């Protein structure tokens, strides 16, 4: 008996099919995009250097995850309270930032507003975990101040506000004033 020839499978278009599948998955796959941490930097000011230093609370994180607050050793535990104290109004105390009274039309009130700025600088060797801890404490400080003002004005916390005018008014009265410098080698 004669042997039958086995039918061959034409694999000529197999590479084309694999390429089309690859393109399909590349096009239809979604990638998560990091949005970053939203910050609005304060407007640059042209004021005497001594006055500018008075308005800035310097927060430094070194490569060993040690915190310095205004050139003194600090702690992540006390950072929030230090920021709240610094950003609060202290009339006639020259060791705290200047302030001015502004009219906030969204709230229909005059309000004292600090000119204080939190300056955050980290070393290139700072751990991501420590950096996020500092960011969280700074956010907690500003949220606490917004909650306090919202309770004083409306009787409810800031995150419970529904009226967009009230939310905008609180954000104008207490802007998040954090300036972040590019990481560099700060040292130990």
Secondary structure as GFF3:
##gff-version 3
##sequence-region A 1 188
A	DSSP	alpha_helix	14	28	.	.	.	ID=ss1
A	DSSP	alpha_helix	49	54	.	.	.	ID=ss2
A	DSSP	beta_strand	56	61	.	.	.	ID=ss3
A	DSSP	beta_strand	67	69	.	.	.	ID=ss4
A	DSSP	beta_strand	72	74	.	.	.	ID=ss5
A	DSSP	alpha_helix	76	87	.	.	.	ID=ss6
A	DSSP	beta_strand	99	104	.	.	.	ID=ss7
A	DSSP	beta_strand	109	114	.	.	.	ID=ss8
A	DSSP	beta_strand	117	122	.	.	.	ID=ss9
A	DSSP	alpha_helix	128	154	.	.	.	ID=ss10
A	DSSP	three_ten_helix	158	160	.	.	.	ID=ss11
A	DSSP	alpha_helix	164	173	.	.	.	ID=ss12
A	DSSP	beta_strand	178	180	.	.	.	ID=ss13
###
